[in-house]
Amino acid sequence: MIKEHFLVYKQPFIYRIRYEVSHKERVIKIVKKNKSHVDNYCFNPQNRPGLPSALTVNLAVVGDSHVGFGNSQSMFNNLLQNVVNSGNKRYIIFGGDDVHAGGVSTAEATRRYQQFASIINNVLGTNIPYRSSIGNWEDSTTDLFRSYINPYLTGYVGIPGTQGLVRHLWLDNANRRWSQDSLNLLRSLDPNYYYIIDFHWPLRVPGITNEIHDDHLMTQGETDMFFNAIPANVRNRILAIFTHHAHKLFSNSVPINPNFSNTPLYVTGCSGDYACKSVDRGYYDLNLTIQNNIATLQTTPVRIQ
C-alpha cells in the first residue's frame, strides 16, 4: 500500500522551487513506491482561483553538458548564460549526462559534480529553479548525482507560473531500461494536468533511426513499455517528450505512436565538449501558453556555436 508523507523540506534547491511558485506553498509530498525505498519527489502547488485567462511561461531544456571532460565546463557555462539571458526563464530542465562522471575515481567524480553545481549556482542562483534526469555517464555515481544535482531519480514538479496545471515529469532510464519507479509514476498520471516528460535515452519511434544510430536508442520493447504505461485518458495531455544522449538536435515530423498523434518527441543537442559537433551544440527554448485552462507548447531549437 502506498503511504503518503507530507513534509516541509529545507534543502536549498527544494526551497527554490517553493519560492519561485509562491511563498505560501510549502507542502511537499514524498511518495514511497516500492520495497527498494527509492522515493519519488512530487510537488505541485495548490490550484488557486484567479488563473489569468491567458499567460505564457518561458522555459528551456538543456542536454548533455559532460562537465569534467575537456573544455565542457567553459562551454556549458557560456551556453547556460545564453539560456538565462534570452527571454524570461522561469524553469530549466536538464536531461542527464550533466557530469562526465563514469570511469574516474570517486574523488575526481566528486570534483566534477562540484564544478557542475558551481556553474548552476552562479548562473541560475536562487531565481530560476531546475530539475534534471539522470544519464548513463552518471549511472555509476548515483549517490553523487543525488547529492549534487537531484535527490530524486523520478518525480514531478508543477512548473512555476502555471499554478500546477502543467507538470514536469522526469524518469530514470539511465541504463537503457526503465526503473520500476518510472513505470509506476507513468501509470499514476492524473488527466487533470498537462505534462512535459523528460528522460535521457531516446525512444525508438518512427523516423528516428534515419537520424540517430541504433545503439543510442531504447529498444523497441522498452519503448512500447513506456507508451503502454501511460493511462489512455492522459495521452492527449502530454505536451512534449524530451530526450537526450545522442548529442543531436532532432524532432519528429511524423506521429511517434498511434495513440499519441499530437505529442512531439525531441532529442536535444549537446552543451559541452564531449562528442559534440558545433552544429548540434544548443538547447530548446520553450514558450508554454495557457489560455482558458488549455495548455499549448511552442518549441524552438537554439544553436550555440
C-alpha positions as CSV (number, residue, x, y, z in Angstrom):
1,M,0.0,0.0,0.0
2,I,1.4,3.4,-0.9
3,K,1.8,5.7,2.0
4,E,1.8,9.5,1.6
5,H,4.1,11.6,3.8
6,F,3.7,15.4,3.9
7,L,6.9,17.1,4.9
8,V,8.4,20.6,4.9
9,Y,11.8,20.4,3.3
10,K,14.7,22.8,4.0
11,Q,17.1,21.7,1.3
12,P,18.2,24.8,-0.7
13,F,17.1,23.6,-4.1
14,I,13.7,22.5,-2.9
15,Y,13.2,25.8,-1.2
16,R,13.9,27.5,-4.6
17,I,11.1,25.5,-6.1
18,R,8.7,26.7,-3.5
19,Y,10.0,30.3,-3.6
20,E,9.5,30.5,-7.3
21,V,5.9,29.4,-7.2
22,S,4.7,31.1,-4.0
23,H,6.0,31.9,-0.6
24,K,2.8,30.3,0.8
25,E,3.0,26.9,-0.9
26,R,5.3,24.9,1.3
27,V,3.9,21.3,1.2
28,I,5.9,18.6,-0.5
29,K,4.6,15.1,-1.0
30,I,7.1,12.2,-0.8
31,V,5.6,9.0,-2.2
32,K,7.3,5.7,-1.4
33,K,6.8,3.5,-4.3
34,N,8.3,0.1,-3.6
35,K,10.4,-2.1,-1.3
36,S,13.7,-0.5,-2.6
37,H,12.7,2.6,-0.5
38,V,13.6,4.8,-3.5
39,D,11.5,7.9,-3.1
40,N,9.8,9.9,-5.8
41,Y,9.8,13.7,-5.4
42,C,6.3,15.1,-6.1
43,F,5.4,18.7,-5.6
44,N,2.5,20.5,-7.1
45,P,1.2,23.9,-5.9
46,Q,-2.4,24.1,-5.0
47,N,-4.6,25.2,-7.8
48,R,-6.0,28.6,-6.9
49,P,-8.8,30.7,-8.4
50,G,-7.9,33.6,-10.5
51,L,-5.6,32.0,-13.1
52,P,-5.3,34.5,-15.9
53,S,-7.3,33.7,-19.0
54,A,-4.1,33.8,-21.0
55,L,-0.4,33.6,-19.9
56,T,2.9,32.5,-21.3
57,V,5.8,30.9,-19.3
58,N,9.3,30.8,-20.8
59,L,11.4,27.6,-20.1
60,A,14.4,25.8,-21.5
61,V,15.6,22.2,-22.0
62,V,19.4,21.6,-21.9
63,G,21.1,18.3,-22.6
64,D,24.5,16.5,-22.2
65,S,26.9,19.0,-20.8
66,H,29.5,16.4,-19.7
67,V,31.2,18.8,-17.2
68,G,34.6,17.4,-16.3
69,F,35.5,16.4,-19.9
70,G,37.9,18.7,-21.9
71,N,36.5,22.2,-22.2
72,S,33.0,21.3,-21.2
73,Q,33.0,23.4,-18.1
74,S,33.6,26.6,-20.0
75,M,31.3,25.7,-22.9
76,F,28.4,24.7,-20.6
77,N,28.8,27.9,-18.6
78,N,28.7,30.1,-21.7
79,L,25.7,28.2,-23.1
80,L,23.8,28.4,-19.8
81,Q,24.5,32.2,-19.7
82,N,22.9,32.4,-23.1
83,V,19.9,30.4,-21.9
84,V,19.1,32.7,-19.0
85,N,19.8,35.9,-20.9
86,S,17.3,35.0,-23.6
87,G,13.6,35.6,-22.6
88,N,12.4,35.4,-19.0
89,K,13.2,31.9,-17.9
90,R,11.0,30.5,-15.1
91,Y,12.3,27.0,-15.1
92,I,15.1,24.8,-16.7
93,I,15.1,21.1,-17.5
94,F,18.4,19.3,-17.7
95,G,18.5,15.8,-19.3
96,G,21.3,13.9,-17.7
97,D,25.0,13.4,-18.5
98,D,25.3,16.8,-16.8
99,V,28.6,15.4,-15.4
100,H,31.2,13.2,-17.1
101,A,31.5,11.0,-14.1
102,G,32.0,7.4,-15.3
103,G,35.3,5.7,-15.2
104,V,37.1,8.0,-12.8
105,S,37.9,7.9,-9.1
106,T,35.3,8.9,-6.6
107,A,37.3,12.0,-5.7
108,E,37.6,13.1,-9.3
109,A,33.9,12.4,-9.9
110,T,33.0,14.5,-6.8
111,R,35.2,17.3,-8.1
112,R,33.3,17.2,-11.4
113,Y,29.9,17.2,-9.7
114,Q,31.1,20.2,-7.7
115,Q,32.0,22.0,-10.9
116,F,28.6,21.5,-12.4
117,A,26.9,22.6,-9.1
118,S,29.1,25.7,-9.0
119,I,28.0,26.7,-12.6
120,I,24.4,26.2,-11.7
121,N,24.6,28.2,-8.5
122,N,26.5,31.1,-10.2
123,V,24.3,31.3,-13.3
124,L,20.8,30.3,-12.0
125,G,21.2,31.5,-8.4
126,T,18.0,31.2,-6.4
127,N,15.8,32.8,-9.0
128,I,15.5,30.0,-11.6
129,P,14.6,26.5,-10.3
130,Y,15.5,23.4,-12.2
131,R,15.4,19.6,-12.3
132,S,17.5,17.0,-14.1
133,S,17.0,13.5,-15.2
134,I,19.9,11.1,-14.7
135,G,22.1,10.0,-17.6
136,N,24.3,7.0,-18.4
137,W,27.5,8.8,-17.5
138,E,26.1,9.3,-14.0
139,D,24.6,5.9,-13.5
140,S,27.7,4.6,-11.7
141,T,27.7,7.6,-9.3
142,T,24.1,7.7,-8.3
143,D,24.8,8.8,-4.8
144,L,26.8,11.8,-6.0
145,F,24.1,12.7,-8.5
146,R,21.5,12.6,-5.7
147,S,23.8,14.8,-3.5
148,Y,24.7,17.5,-6.1
149,I,22.0,17.5,-8.8
150,N,18.7,15.8,-7.9
151,P,18.0,13.8,-4.8
152,Y,15.1,12.0,-6.6
153,L,15.7,10.0,-9.7
154,T,12.0,10.1,-10.7
155,G,9.2,12.6,-9.9
156,Y,7.4,15.7,-11.0
157,V,7.0,19.3,-10.1
158,G,4.4,21.8,-11.0
159,I,6.0,24.2,-13.4
160,P,6.3,27.7,-11.9
161,G,3.8,30.2,-13.3
162,T,1.2,27.6,-14.2
163,Q,-0.3,27.2,-10.8
164,G,0.1,23.5,-11.0
165,L,-1.7,22.9,-14.3
166,V,1.5,21.8,-16.1
167,R,3.9,19.3,-14.6
168,H,7.5,18.5,-15.5
169,L,7.8,14.7,-15.1
170,W,11.3,13.2,-15.1
171,L,12.1,9.5,-15.4
172,D,15.1,7.2,-14.9
173,N,16.3,5.1,-17.9
174,A,20.0,5.8,-17.4
175,N,21.0,2.2,-18.1
176,R,18.7,1.9,-21.1
177,R,15.9,0.3,-19.1
178,W,13.1,1.9,-17.2
179,S,13.3,1.9,-13.4
180,Q,10.3,0.4,-11.7
181,D,9.6,3.8,-10.1
182,S,9.4,5.4,-13.6
183,L,6.8,2.9,-14.8
184,N,4.8,3.3,-11.6
185,L,4.8,7.1,-11.9
186,L,3.6,6.9,-15.5
187,R,0.8,4.6,-14.5
188,S,-0.3,7.1,-11.9
189,L,-0.6,10.1,-14.1
190,D,-3.7,12.3,-13.5
191,P,-5.7,13.5,-16.5
192,N,-6.4,16.8,-14.7
193,Y,-2.9,18.1,-15.6
194,Y,-0.7,18.6,-18.6
195,Y,2.8,17.0,-18.7
196,I,6.2,17.7,-20.2
197,I,8.1,14.4,-19.8
198,D,11.9,14.2,-19.8
199,F,14.4,11.3,-19.7
200,H,17.9,10.5,-21.0
201,W,17.7,7.8,-23.7
202,P,15.5,8.5,-26.7
203,L,12.6,6.3,-27.6
204,R,12.6,4.2,-30.7
205,V,9.9,5.9,-32.8
206,P,9.2,6.3,-36.5
207,G,11.8,8.3,-38.4
208,I,14.4,8.5,-35.6
209,T,16.6,5.7,-36.9
210,N,17.3,7.8,-40.0
211,E,19.0,10.4,-37.9
212,I,20.2,8.6,-34.7
213,H,22.2,5.4,-34.5
214,D,20.5,2.3,-33.2
215,D,22.8,1.9,-30.2
216,H,21.8,5.3,-28.9
217,L,18.1,4.4,-28.7
218,M,15.9,2.5,-26.3
219,T,14.9,-1.0,-27.5
220,Q,11.5,-1.4,-29.1
221,G,10.4,-3.4,-26.1
222,E,11.3,-0.6,-23.6
223,T,9.7,2.0,-26.0
224,D,6.5,0.0,-26.0
225,M,6.6,-0.3,-22.3
226,F,6.7,3.5,-21.9
227,F,3.7,4.1,-24.2
228,N,1.7,1.3,-22.6
229,A,2.3,2.6,-19.1
230,I,0.5,5.9,-19.7
231,P,-3.2,5.8,-19.0
232,A,-5.5,6.2,-22.0
233,N,-7.1,9.3,-20.5
234,V,-3.8,11.1,-20.2
235,R,-2.4,10.5,-23.7
236,N,-3.8,13.8,-25.0
237,R,-2.3,15.7,-22.1
238,I,1.4,15.0,-23.0
239,L,2.6,18.3,-24.4
240,A,6.0,17.0,-25.3
241,I,8.6,14.4,-24.6
242,F,12.3,15.5,-24.3
243,T,15.2,13.1,-24.6
244,H,18.9,13.4,-24.9
245,H,22.0,11.1,-25.1
246,A,22.5,11.2,-28.9
247,H,24.1,14.7,-28.9
248,K,21.9,15.7,-31.8
249,L,19.1,18.2,-32.3
250,F,16.2,16.2,-33.6
251,S,12.4,16.3,-33.6
252,N,9.8,14.0,-35.1
253,S,7.9,15.0,-38.2
254,V,5.5,12.0,-38.0
255,P,3.4,10.7,-35.1
256,I,5.5,8.9,-32.6
257,N,2.8,6.4,-31.8
258,P,-0.8,5.8,-33.0
259,N,-2.1,6.7,-29.5
260,F,0.0,9.9,-29.2
261,S,-0.7,11.5,-32.6
262,N,-0.3,15.1,-31.3
263,T,2.7,14.6,-29.0
264,P,6.1,15.6,-30.4
265,L,9.4,13.9,-29.3
266,Y,12.6,15.9,-29.2
267,V,16.2,14.9,-28.8
268,T,18.4,17.7,-27.5
269,G,21.8,18.6,-28.8
270,C,24.8,18.8,-26.5
271,S,26.0,21.6,-24.3
272,G,29.6,20.7,-23.6
273,D,32.8,19.4,-25.3
274,Y,32.3,15.6,-25.3
275,A,31.4,14.2,-28.8
276,C,29.7,17.5,-29.5
277,K,29.6,18.9,-33.0
278,S,29.1,22.6,-33.1
279,V,26.0,22.3,-35.4
280,D,24.3,20.3,-32.6
281,R,25.5,22.4,-29.6
282,G,22.5,24.1,-28.2
283,Y,19.2,23.8,-26.3
284,Y,15.4,24.1,-26.7
285,D,13.6,27.3,-25.8
286,L,10.0,26.7,-24.8
287,N,7.1,29.0,-24.5
288,L,4.3,27.4,-22.6
289,T,1.0,29.2,-23.1
290,I,-2.2,28.6,-21.1
291,Q,-5.4,30.1,-22.3
292,N,-8.7,29.3,-20.6
293,N,-7.0,26.4,-18.8
294,I,-5.8,24.8,-22.1
295,A,-2.0,24.5,-22.4
296,T,0.0,24.6,-25.6
297,L,3.7,24.5,-26.2
298,Q,5.9,26.2,-28.7
299,T,9.5,24.8,-29.0
300,T,12.4,26.4,-30.8
301,P,15.9,24.9,-31.2
302,V,18.7,27.4,-30.4
303,R,22.2,26.6,-31.7
304,I,25.2,27.9,-29.8
305,Q,28.4,27.7,-31.9
